């Protein structure tokens, strides 16, 4: 497995950092942005349709709790299982941009900001 490196291309649409994921580090996955098989992901579909990289760029994303695509059953389950605060990740992307988020997450060694 390779070391965690900062790469803005590995910031997922929902704010997670794929660059710290074991599958990505092990070469089994190219990350959310490149994973055309992730058709089940409503956030990915929404961002792709709107031609934006992350929810941080969405004009309608003022309240993450109100967005049914960002705050759906699967994301709640993922958040619970991994103690993940994706809304905090999106807030960080808005503040420092995807590159800054990738740097921060690589330093943390984590795919998400913990709750």
Secondary structure, 3 states (H helix, E strand, C coil): CCCCCCCHHHECCCCCEHHHCHHHHCCCCCCHHHCCCCCCCHHHHHHHHHCCCCHHHCCCCCCCCCCCCCCCHHHHHHHHHHCECHHHHHHHHHHHHHHHHHHHHHHHCCCCCEC
